[in-house]
Amino acid sequence: MRYTAISSQSDASKTEVPSSPGQITLGKLLCKELTELGLEQVAQDEHGIVTARLKGNRPAPAIGFVSHLDTVDVSLSPDIHPQIISYQGGDVTLNEKEHIVMPLAEHPELNAYVGQEILFSDGTSVLGADNKSAMANIMTALAIVQQEQRPHGDIYIAFVPDEEIGLRGSKLLNLEIFKPDYAYTIDSCALGEVVYETFNAGSVTYQIQGVTAHPMSAKGQLVNPILIAHDLIALFDRLQTPEHTADKEGYWWFQGISGDALNCTVQMHIRDFDKANYQRRRAFAQEAAAKMQAQYPRAKISCVISDTYENIANNVSKSDAPIAKLYAALQALGIEAKTYAMRGGTDGSCLSARGIVTPNYFTGAHNFHSRFEFLPLQSFEKSLQVTLKLIETA
């Protein structure tokens, strides 16, 4: 509740890191609490990245835990008002005043939690379990380890900004300071879910400059950039989009278009689990621009592609010790492991590519990036138990 009270939405329109002041504010609170818990090397750098180390009291590999500071901006309120509801079945009234109801018919996953206490938002925002539940998990684990004087090796902590807008914080994380032998992100995912496969991801920006003319004399003169954008988009398979794909199927996602009589910008995301397929998609995106340029020679069409993150599995395998230890921890706690190929990315996608094997495990929450995000407290507590078990068995 304390962490969600600080608004920390990231802002994709900004280029600086962090993209919002709330992430700095939240980081300062975490620094204060980490210091009070007795951690060393507690710092917040110029990008808002918070790092710290709990020095080990026994020989063991150094373990790291990573959470992101930002919550997603999906055009809902940046201010989160969480509430705990004892769920007894049926629809959930999140906000009586605003008539916001979560219908069971559309969210049958609620049926698994009848009789449990569940964290919800008030329906005007996301809940922010993505990823403030991970912060609470990590900080509570550190408090327990310290208060109970549990044996542990070195524990490195990183709270990074702007994960929701391209893993910007983890790309800037100083690995001379954050230097565990391996690490874990705790992000998204229902009870028992383990992630060591994510998308390969890229962003594409098409810039189209047409030729303006008055309609009275436009024949043979006017080149409409908006209609070029229409033809460009039509080159891509309509069935290879997020709403038509699942599991390990890749997609194109046209997620932004703006224009006028002279210029038009089209923004698209590329996603694919298979690296070779991702590269083919990347090439097709460039070929599409070239085809439009040939079709409209008087226009000026450019295509800029940037790689956002890699599939964790490009750099790790299930047999790697950190992943094997995660499955062993779940087994020891009696939690059924559910291996999940995440149709998205985590900070571990970046860190694994940078040389630190970083799989992901569950927070226990559902429906991320939605006003209907919710977090059953029993699942939340089991996520904490996994964190403590991983520290114990490092």
C-alpha positions as CSV (number, residue, x, y, z in Angstrom):
1,M,0.0,0.0,0.0
2,R,2.9,2.3,0.8
3,Y,4.6,1.8,-2.6
4,T,1.4,2.1,-4.7
5,A,0.6,5.4,-3.0
6,I,3.5,6.9,-5.0
7,S,2.5,7.5,-8.6
8,S,5.3,6.2,-10.9
9,Q,3.9,5.8,-14.4
10,S,6.6,5.8,-17.0
11,D,6.1,8.2,-20.0
12,A,7.0,6.9,-23.4
13,S,6.9,10.4,-24.9
14,K,10.0,11.3,-22.8
15,T,13.6,10.3,-23.8
16,E,15.3,10.9,-20.4
17,V,15.6,8.1,-17.8
18,P,13.7,8.1,-15.6
19,S,10.8,9.4,-17.7
20,S,8.7,10.5,-14.7
21,P,9.6,12.2,-11.3
22,G,7.5,9.7,-9.3
23,Q,10.1,7.0,-10.0
24,I,12.8,9.2,-8.3
25,T,10.5,9.7,-5.3
26,L,9.8,6.0,-5.0
27,G,13.5,5.2,-5.3
28,K,14.3,7.6,-2.5
29,L,11.9,5.8,-0.2
30,L,13.4,2.5,-1.1
31,C,16.9,3.8,-0.4
32,K,15.8,5.0,3.0
33,E,14.3,1.6,3.8
34,L,17.3,-0.3,2.5
35,T,19.6,1.7,4.7
36,E,17.4,1.1,7.7
37,L,17.6,-2.6,7.0
38,G,21.3,-2.4,7.2
39,L,22.3,-2.9,3.5
40,E,25.5,-1.5,2.2
41,Q,26.3,0.5,-0.9
42,V,22.8,1.9,-1.1
43,A,22.6,4.5,-3.8
44,Q,20.3,6.0,-6.4
45,D,22.1,7.1,-9.6
46,E,21.3,9.9,-12.0
47,H,18.9,7.6,-13.9
48,G,16.9,6.9,-10.7
49,I,18.4,3.3,-10.5
50,V,18.5,2.1,-6.9
51,T,21.2,-0.5,-6.0
52,A,22.3,-2.0,-2.8
53,R,24.0,-5.1,-1.3
54,L,23.4,-7.2,1.7
55,K,26.8,-8.7,2.6
56,G,26.8,-12.4,3.1
57,N,27.3,-14.2,6.3
58,R,28.2,-17.6,4.8
59,P,30.1,-18.7,1.6
60,A,27.6,-18.9,-1.3
61,P,27.2,-17.6,-4.8
62,A,26.0,-14.0,-5.0
63,I,22.3,-13.7,-5.9
64,G,20.5,-10.7,-7.3
65,F,16.9,-9.6,-7.3
66,V,15.5,-7.0,-9.7
67,S,12.2,-5.1,-9.8
68,H,11.1,-2.1,-11.9
69,L,10.0,1.2,-10.4
70,D,7.5,2.2,-13.0
71,T,3.9,1.2,-13.6
72,V,2.4,1.2,-17.1
73,D,0.5,4.1,-18.7
74,V,-2.6,2.7,-20.4
75,S,-4.6,6.0,-20.3
76,L,-6.0,5.3,-16.8
77,S,-5.4,7.4,-13.7
78,P,-1.7,7.5,-12.6
79,D,-3.0,7.5,-9.0
80,I,-3.6,4.0,-7.5
81,H,-6.2,3.4,-4.7
82,P,-5.8,-0.3,-3.7
83,Q,-8.3,-2.2,-1.7
84,I,-8.5,-5.6,-0.2
85,I,-11.7,-7.5,-0.9
86,S,-12.7,-10.9,0.6
87,Y,-13.9,-12.6,-2.5
88,Q,-16.9,-14.8,-2.1
89,G,-17.6,-15.4,-5.8
90,G,-19.5,-13.7,-8.6
91,D,-18.9,-10.3,-10.0
92,V,-16.6,-7.8,-8.1
93,T,-17.8,-4.2,-7.5
94,L,-14.6,-2.2,-7.6
95,N,-16.1,1.2,-7.5
96,E,-19.7,1.6,-6.6
97,K,-19.7,5.4,-7.1
98,E,-18.3,5.1,-10.6
99,H,-20.3,1.9,-11.4
100,I,-17.1,-0.1,-12.2
101,V,-17.7,-3.8,-11.9
102,M,-15.4,-6.7,-12.8
103,P,-17.7,-9.4,-14.4
104,L,-16.9,-13.0,-13.6
105,A,-18.1,-14.0,-17.0
106,E,-15.2,-12.1,-18.6
107,H,-12.7,-13.0,-15.9
108,P,-13.3,-16.7,-14.9
109,E,-9.8,-16.8,-13.4
110,L,-11.5,-15.3,-10.3
111,N,-13.1,-18.7,-9.6
112,A,-9.7,-20.1,-8.4
113,Y,-9.7,-17.6,-5.5
114,V,-13.1,-17.9,-3.9
115,G,-12.8,-17.5,-0.1
116,Q,-9.5,-15.6,-0.4
117,E,-8.5,-12.0,0.3
118,I,-7.5,-10.2,-2.9
119,L,-5.9,-6.9,-3.7
120,F,-7.8,-4.9,-6.4
121,S,-7.6,-1.3,-7.5
122,D,-10.7,0.9,-7.4
123,G,-11.1,0.5,-11.1
124,T,-9.9,3.9,-12.1
125,S,-6.3,2.7,-12.5
126,V,-4.2,-0.4,-12.8
127,L,-3.4,-2.0,-9.4
128,G,0.4,-1.6,-9.9
129,A,1.2,-5.2,-8.8
130,D,3.3,-4.9,-12.0
131,N,5.7,-4.3,-10.4
132,K,5.3,-2.9,-6.9
133,S,4.3,-6.3,-5.6
134,A,7.9,-7.4,-6.4
135,M,9.3,-4.4,-4.5
136,A,7.2,-5.5,-1.5
137,N,8.4,-9.1,-1.9
138,I,12.1,-8.2,-2.0
139,M,12.0,-5.7,0.8
140,T,10.0,-8.1,3.0
141,A,12.4,-10.9,2.3
142,L,15.4,-8.7,3.2
143,A,13.6,-7.7,6.5
144,I,13.0,-11.3,7.4
145,V,16.6,-12.3,6.6
146,Q,17.9,-9.5,8.8
147,Q,15.5,-9.8,11.7
148,E,15.8,-13.6,11.9
149,Q,19.6,-13.5,11.1
150,R,19.2,-16.2,8.5
151,P,22.3,-17.5,6.8
152,H,22.9,-16.1,3.3
153,G,25.5,-15.2,0.7
154,D,25.8,-11.8,-0.8
155,I,22.5,-10.4,-2.0
156,Y,22.4,-7.7,-4.7
157,I,19.3,-5.5,-5.2
158,A,18.4,-3.4,-8.2
159,F,15.2,-1.3,-8.6
160,V,15.2,0.1,-12.2
161,P,13.0,2.6,-14.0
162,D,11.1,2.6,-17.3
163,E,10.8,-1.2,-17.8
164,E,7.4,-0.7,-19.3
165,I,8.8,1.5,-22.1
166,G,11.6,-0.6,-23.4
167,L,13.6,-1.9,-20.4
168,R,15.5,1.4,-20.4
169,G,16.6,1.2,-16.8
170,S,18.1,-2.3,-17.0
171,K,20.0,-1.3,-20.1
172,L,21.7,1.5,-18.0
173,L,22.2,-0.6,-14.8
174,N,25.9,-0.5,-13.8
175,L,27.2,-4.0,-13.7
176,E,30.3,-2.9,-11.9
177,I,27.9,-2.2,-9.0
178,F,25.2,-4.8,-9.5
179,K,27.3,-7.9,-9.9
180,P,25.6,-11.1,-8.7
181,D,26.6,-14.5,-10.1
182,Y,23.0,-14.7,-11.3
183,A,19.7,-12.9,-10.6
184,Y,15.9,-13.1,-10.7
185,T,13.2,-10.7,-11.8
186,I,9.9,-11.1,-10.0
187,D,7.4,-9.7,-12.5
188,S,3.9,-10.5,-13.6
189,C,2.6,-14.2,-13.8
190,A,0.1,-16.2,-11.8
191,L,1.0,-18.6,-9.0
192,G,3.8,-21.0,-10.0
193,E,4.6,-19.5,-13.3
194,V,8.3,-19.5,-14.4
195,V,9.7,-17.5,-17.3
196,Y,12.9,-18.0,-19.1
197,E,11.6,-17.4,-22.6
198,T,10.4,-14.0,-23.8
199,F,9.9,-12.3,-27.2
200,N,12.7,-10.9,-29.3
201,A,11.4,-7.3,-29.7
202,G,11.9,-4.4,-32.0
203,S,10.3,-1.0,-32.8
204,V,9.8,0.3,-36.3
205,T,9.1,3.9,-37.3
206,Y,8.1,4.8,-40.8
207,Q,8.3,8.4,-41.9
208,I,6.4,9.3,-45.0
209,Q,6.6,12.6,-46.8
210,G,4.1,13.2,-49.5
211,V,3.5,16.1,-52.0
212,T,0.8,18.6,-51.2
213,A,-1.4,20.3,-53.8
214,H,-4.8,22.1,-53.8
215,P,-7.6,19.6,-54.7
216,M,-8.6,21.8,-57.7
217,S,-5.3,20.9,-59.4
218,A,-4.3,17.8,-57.5
219,K,-4.6,15.3,-60.3
220,G,-1.2,13.9,-61.1
221,Q,0.4,16.2,-58.5
222,L,-0.8,15.3,-55.0
223,V,0.9,12.4,-53.2
224,N,-1.1,11.6,-50.0
225,P,1.1,10.3,-47.2
226,I,-1.9,9.0,-45.2
227,L,-3.0,6.8,-48.1
228,I,0.6,5.6,-48.5
229,A,0.5,4.6,-44.9
230,H,-2.7,2.7,-45.6
231,D,-1.1,0.8,-48.4
232,L,2.0,0.1,-46.3
233,I,0.0,-1.4,-43.5
234,A,-1.9,-3.5,-45.9
235,L,1.3,-5.3,-46.9
236,F,1.4,-7.0,-43.5
237,D,-0.6,-10.2,-42.8
238,R,-3.7,-9.1,-40.8
239,L,-3.7,-12.5,-39.0
240,Q,-0.2,-11.9,-37.6
241,T,-1.3,-9.3,-35.1
242,P,-1.7,-9.6,-31.3
243,E,-5.4,-10.1,-31.4
244,H,-5.0,-13.1,-33.7
245,T,-1.9,-14.9,-32.2
246,A,-1.1,-16.8,-29.1
247,D,1.5,-19.0,-27.4
248,K,4.8,-18.8,-29.4
249,E,3.3,-17.1,-32.5
250,G,5.0,-13.8,-33.4
251,Y,3.2,-10.7,-34.6
252,W,3.3,-7.2,-36.1
253,W,1.6,-4.6,-33.9
254,F,0.7,-1.2,-35.5
255,Q,0.4,0.9,-32.4
256,G,0.7,4.5,-33.6
257,I,-0.2,6.6,-36.6
258,S,-0.3,10.4,-37.0
259,G,-0.3,12.5,-40.1
260,D,-1.4,15.5,-42.1
261,A,-1.4,16.5,-45.8
262,L,2.4,16.4,-46.0
263,N,3.7,14.0,-43.4
264,C,2.7,10.8,-41.8
265,T,4.4,8.7,-39.1
266,V,3.6,5.0,-38.6
267,Q,4.9,3.1,-35.6
268,M,5.0,-0.7,-35.3
269,H,6.3,-3.3,-32.9
270,I,7.8,-6.6,-34.1
271,R,7.7,-9.6,-31.8
272,D,8.9,-13.2,-32.2
273,F,10.2,-15.9,-29.9
274,D,12.5,-17.4,-32.7
275,K,15.5,-15.2,-33.4
276,A,15.7,-16.2,-37.0
277,N,12.0,-15.4,-37.5
278,Y,12.5,-12.1,-35.8
279,Q,15.3,-11.2,-38.2
280,R,13.0,-12.2,-41.1
281,R,10.3,-9.9,-39.8
282,R,12.8,-7.1,-39.4
283,A,13.9,-7.6,-43.1
284,F,10.3,-7.6,-44.3
285,A,9.6,-4.4,-42.5
286,Q,12.5,-2.8,-44.4
287,E,11.4,-4.4,-47.7
288,A,7.9,-2.9,-47.2
289,A,9.3,0.6,-47.1
290,A,11.3,-0.1,-50.2
291,K,8.2,-1.4,-52.0
292,M,6.2,1.7,-51.1
293,Q,9.1,3.9,-52.2
294,A,9.1,2.2,-55.6
295,Q,5.3,2.5,-55.9
296,Y,5.4,6.2,-54.9
297,P,8.7,7.6,-56.3
298,R,7.8,11.2,-55.6
299,A,7.3,10.5,-51.9
300,K,10.1,10.2,-49.4
301,I,9.8,7.1,-47.2
302,S,12.2,6.1,-44.4
303,C,12.2,3.1,-42.1
304,V,14.1,3.1,-38.8
305,I,14.2,-0.1,-36.7
306,S,15.6,-0.4,-33.2
307,D,16.0,-3.7,-31.3
308,T,14.3,-3.3,-27.9
309,Y,15.2,-6.6,-26.1
310,E,16.1,-10.2,-26.7
311,N,14.5,-13.5,-25.8
312,I,16.0,-14.6,-22.5
313,A,16.4,-18.1,-24.0
314,N,18.8,-16.7,-26.6
315,N,21.3,-16.6,-23.7
316,V,20.2,-19.2,-21.2
317,S,18.8,-22.8,-21.0
318,K,16.6,-24.7,-18.6
319,S,19.6,-26.6,-17.4
320,D,21.4,-23.5,-16.2
321,A,21.9,-23.5,-12.4
322,P,19.8,-20.4,-11.6
323,I,16.8,-21.8,-13.5
324,A,17.3,-25.3,-12.0
325,K,17.4,-23.7,-8.5
326,L,14.2,-21.9,-9.2
327,Y,12.4,-25.1,-10.1
328,A,13.9,-26.8,-7.0
329,A,12.6,-24.0,-4.8
330,L,9.1,-24.4,-6.1
331,Q,9.2,-28.2,-5.6
332,A,10.5,-27.8,-2.0
333,L,7.6,-25.4,-1.3
334,G,4.9,-27.6,-2.9
335,I,4.1,-25.1,-5.6
336,E,3.3,-26.5,-9.0
337,A,5.7,-25.1,-11.6
338,K,4.1,-23.8,-14.7
339,T,6.7,-22.9,-17.4
340,Y,5.4,-20.0,-19.3
341,A,6.8,-18.4,-22.6
342,M,6.0,-14.8,-21.8
343,R,4.5,-12.8,-24.7
344,G,6.4,-9.8,-23.6
345,G,9.7,-9.0,-22.0
346,T,11.3,-8.5,-18.6
347,D,14.4,-6.8,-17.3
348,G,15.8,-10.3,-17.4
349,S,15.7,-10.2,-21.2
350,C,18.2,-7.4,-21.1
351,L,20.3,-8.6,-18.2
352,S,20.6,-12.1,-19.6
353,A,21.9,-10.6,-22.8
354,R,24.4,-8.6,-20.8
355,G,25.8,-11.7,-19.1
356,I,23.8,-12.2,-15.9
357,V,21.4,-15.2,-16.2
358,T,18.1,-13.7,-15.0
359,P,14.9,-15.8,-15.2
360,N,11.6,-14.6,-13.9
361,Y,9.0,-16.0,-11.4
362,F,5.5,-15.1,-10.4
363,T,4.2,-12.3,-8.2
364,G,0.8,-14.1,-8.2
365,A,-1.2,-11.3,-9.9
366,H,-3.5,-11.4,-12.9
367,N,-4.6,-9.1,-15.7
368,F,-1.7,-6.7,-15.9
369,H,-2.0,-3.4,-17.7
370,S,-5.8,-3.4,-16.9
371,R,-8.2,-1.8,-14.5
372,F,-9.0,-5.4,-13.6
373,E,-5.5,-6.3,-12.4
374,F,-5.7,-8.3,-9.1
375,L,-3.4,-10.0,-6.6
376,P,-4.6,-12.8,-4.3
377,L,-2.8,-12.4,-1.0
378,Q,-2.1,-16.2,-0.7
379,S,-0.3,-16.2,-4.0
380,F,1.6,-13.0,-3.1
381,E,2.8,-14.7,0.1
382,K,3.9,-17.8,-1.8
383,S,6.0,-15.6,-4.1
384,L,7.7,-14.3,-1.0
385,Q,8.4,-17.8,0.2
386,V,10.1,-18.5,-3.2
387,T,12.3,-15.5,-2.7
388,L,13.3,-16.7,0.8
389,K,13.9,-20.2,-0.4
390,L,16.2,-19.0,-3.3
391,I,18.2,-17.0,-0.7
392,E,18.5,-20.0,1.5
393,T,19.6,-22.4,-1.3
394,A,21.9,-20.0,-3.2
